[in-house]
């Protein structure tokens, strides 16, 4: 039943128009096939032969996890010792945390392959960007002379 001034909507006709534009039933349209004939539409995802969780020496990976737990415990201890009353203990705990960072990097050099979420310390200096020792070169500015008075 249509009201006065309003147009009646034929929902079946509207559905057919939408399906025709989407290209569900035929070539062309948004949902139409875009690949050449004979090529499957669903391709398997790229699955590398060396999955990240399987990389690295298993013993080194196990040691890395233990050292990571020790570093986390040392960090909690540092936070707990922030009271000035415990300055000496705080200093030793802080040094222990810094040394555990070196332990993690050392274990990684020896063959561990930490997962991205296990990366809790900066990589060794030769693997960092902008240190000038790795494969990255730092950008520097070499000006063309002295600044004039009033320039910055």
Secondary structure by P-SEA (a helix, b strand, c coil): cccccbbbbaaaaaaaaaaaaacccccccccccccccccccccccccccccccccccaaaaaaaaaaaaaaaaaaaaaaaaccccaaaaaaaaaaaaaaaaaaaaaaaaabbbbcccccccccccccccccccccbbbbbbbcccccccccc
